[in-house]
Amino acid sequence: MKRICLTTILVVTVVALAGLAKAQLFQPKMKKPAELIHKQEPMKVNQNLLKQATPDNTRIVVSIPKQRAYLMIGEEIVADGPVSSGKRGHESPRGNMRVLEKDPNHHSSLYGDFVDHSGRIVRAGVSARADSAPSGTHFAGAAMKWFLRLTEDGVGMHIGILPGYPASHGCIRESVDGAKLFYDHAKVGTPVDVGDF
C-alpha cells in the first residue's frame, strides 16, 4: 500500500513538473522596455530637391497618424522625418498654421525640472503651473533646441525624444538632424499644416 501511494505521489509530481515546464516553454517572454519602443524609419532626404530648398519656397506638413513631418516644395517631398506629437490629453493642435518664431536655443516656460543653486536636478519632469518647487530650488525649463513656434501658447517643433508614438505635451518633437534641417529651411511665416493626413 505504501509502495502504491509513493508511486502515485511520484507520478503526480513528475506530471505536474512536466506540465509546469511545458507551460513555461510556451509562455510568451516578457519584453524589455527598449523592445517596446517602436523604431521609426530614419529621416529621408531628397538631395536634389534639398539643393533647391530655401526658407522662401518651403512649407511643412505634419502627419499625426504617421508620426512624420515633411519639408515640401510645392507637392514634392524634400525631407521626411520621424516625429512624436502630443499624447492623449495634450494633443498637438491641428490645422493650418505658420511659424511665429524661430529660436535655436529655446527653453520651455512650462515644463522642466526643479534644480538647486548648483544646477543639480532635485525633481525632474515638472510643470511650472502644477508643481511646487521644493525649498532651495528654482524652475529650469526643458531645452527645446531648434524651436519653431506654431502657437501663441508655446506649441512648436523642436528636438526631442522619439519613442515611436505620441508622447509630448503638445509640441512636435523631431530628431536632431530633422529639427536642424527644418529649422534651417523655415522662416517666420512658413506655412505648417498639422493633421490626420
C-alpha positions in Angstrom: 0.0 0.0 0.0 2.8 2.4 0.9 4.6 1.5 -2.3 1.4 2.3 -4.4 1.0 5.7 -2.5 4.7 6.6 -3.1 4.4 5.6 -6.7 1.3 7.6 -7.1 2.8 10.7 -5.5 5.9 10.3 -7.6 3.9 10.0 -10.8 1.7 13.0 -9.9 4.8 15.1 -9.1 6.5 14.2 -12.4 3.4 15.0 -14.4 3.0 18.3 -12.5 6.6 19.3 -13.1 6.4 18.3 -16.8 3.2 20.5 -17.1 4.9 23.4 -15.4 8.0 23.1 -17.7 5.7 22.9 -20.8 3.8 26.0 -19.6 7.0 27.9 -19.2 8.3 26.9 -22.6 5.2 28.1 -24.4 4.6 31.2 -22.2 5.4 34.4 -24.1 8.6 36.1 -22.9 8.3 39.5 -21.2 9.7 42.2 -23.4 12.4 44.6 -22.2 11.3 48.3 -22.2 13.7 49.1 -25.0 11.9 46.4 -27.2 8.6 48.2 -26.6 9.8 51.4 -28.1 8.9 51.4 -31.8 11.9 52.2 -34.0 10.8 54.7 -36.6 12.2 55.0 -40.0 15.0 57.4 -40.1 14.9 60.7 -41.9 14.9 60.5 -45.7 16.2 63.5 -47.7 15.9 64.1 -51.5 19.3 65.7 -52.0 18.4 67.1 -55.4 15.4 68.9 -54.0 17.3 70.0 -50.9 19.7 72.0 -53.1 16.6 74.0 -54.3 15.0 74.4 -50.9 15.1 77.9 -49.3 13.0 79.4 -46.5 11.1 81.3 -49.2 9.9 78.2 -51.2 9.2 75.5 -48.5 6.3 74.5 -46.3 5.9 71.9 -43.6 3.3 69.2 -43.3 3.0 67.0 -40.1 1.0 63.8 -40.3 -0.2 62.8 -36.8 -1.3 59.2 -37.7 2.1 58.5 -39.5 4.1 60.4 -36.9 6.1 62.0 -39.7 7.0 65.6 -40.7 7.6 66.6 -44.3 9.5 69.5 -45.7 7.9 70.3 -49.0 8.5 72.4 -52.1 5.0 72.6 -53.7 3.8 69.0 -53.7 7.3 67.4 -53.7 8.9 66.0 -50.5 12.3 67.4 -49.8 12.7 65.6 -46.4 10.6 63.1 -44.5 11.4 62.7 -40.8 10.0 61.0 -37.7 8.2 63.0 -35.0 6.4 62.5 -31.7 3.3 64.6 -31.4 1.2 65.3 -28.3 -0.1 62.4 -26.2 -3.7 61.9 -25.1 -4.9 64.9 -23.1 -2.1 67.1 -24.6 -2.8 66.6 -28.3 -0.9 68.7 -30.8 -3.1 71.4 -32.3 -4.3 70.6 -35.9 -4.8 73.0 -38.7 -3.1 75.5 -40.9 -0.5 77.5 -39.0 2.6 79.5 -39.7 5.9 79.7 -38.0 5.6 82.5 -35.4 9.1 82.5 -34.0 12.5 80.8 -34.5 14.7 80.2 -31.5 17.8 78.0 -31.8 18.2 77.6 -28.0 14.6 77.9 -26.7 13.6 76.7 -23.2 10.1 75.8 -22.0 8.4 78.2 -19.7 6.0 75.4 -18.5 7.8 72.0 -18.4 11.2 71.3 -17.0 13.0 70.5 -13.7 13.4 71.9 -10.2 17.2 72.4 -9.7 19.2 73.6 -6.8 21.7 76.5 -6.7 24.5 74.3 -8.2 22.3 73.2 -11.1 21.6 69.7 -9.7 18.2 68.3 -10.6 16.2 67.9 -7.4 12.9 67.0 -9.1 12.6 66.2 -12.9 9.7 66.4 -15.3 7.7 69.0 -13.5 5.1 71.5 -14.6 5.7 75.1 -13.6 1.9 75.5 -13.3 1.0 72.4 -11.4 4.0 71.6 -9.2 5.5 73.4 -6.2 9.3 74.0 -6.1 11.0 72.3 -3.1 12.7 74.7 -0.8 16.0 76.0 -2.2 15.2 75.1 -5.8 14.1 77.0 -8.9 12.5 76.0 -12.1 14.7 75.3 -15.2 12.7 75.0 -18.4 13.3 72.0 -20.7 15.6 72.6 -23.6 13.8 72.8 -27.0 16.7 73.3 -29.4 15.9 74.4 -33.0 12.4 75.6 -31.9 9.8 76.7 -34.4 6.9 78.2 -32.6 3.5 77.3 -34.1 1.0 78.7 -31.5 0.9 81.7 -29.2 0.6 79.4 -26.2 4.0 77.8 -26.9 3.5 74.7 -29.0 6.2 74.2 -31.6 8.6 71.9 -33.3 12.0 71.1 -31.7 14.5 68.3 -30.8 13.1 65.7 -28.5 12.7 62.0 -27.6 11.1 59.9 -30.3 9.6 56.8 -28.8 7.6 55.9 -31.9 4.2 57.2 -30.7 2.6 60.5 -29.5 4.3 61.3 -26.2 4.8 65.1 -25.9 2.8 67.7 -24.0 1.6 69.1 -27.4 4.8 70.0 -29.2 6.1 68.1 -32.2 9.4 66.5 -31.3 11.9 65.9 -34.0 15.2 64.0 -34.4 18.4 66.1 -34.0 19.1 66.1 -37.8 15.4 66.6 -38.6 15.0 69.6 -36.3 18.1 71.3 -37.7 17.1 70.8 -41.3 13.5 72.0 -40.8 14.8 75.0 -38.8 17.3 76.0 -41.5 14.7 75.8 -44.2 11.9 77.7 -42.5 11.4 81.3 -41.6 8.8 83.3 -39.6 5.7 82.9 -41.8 6.5 79.5 -43.2 3.2 77.5 -43.6 2.8 74.5 -41.3 -0.1 72.1 -41.8 -0.7 69.6 -39.0 -3.4 67.0 -39.3 -4.6 63.5 -39.9 -3.1 63.1 -43.4 
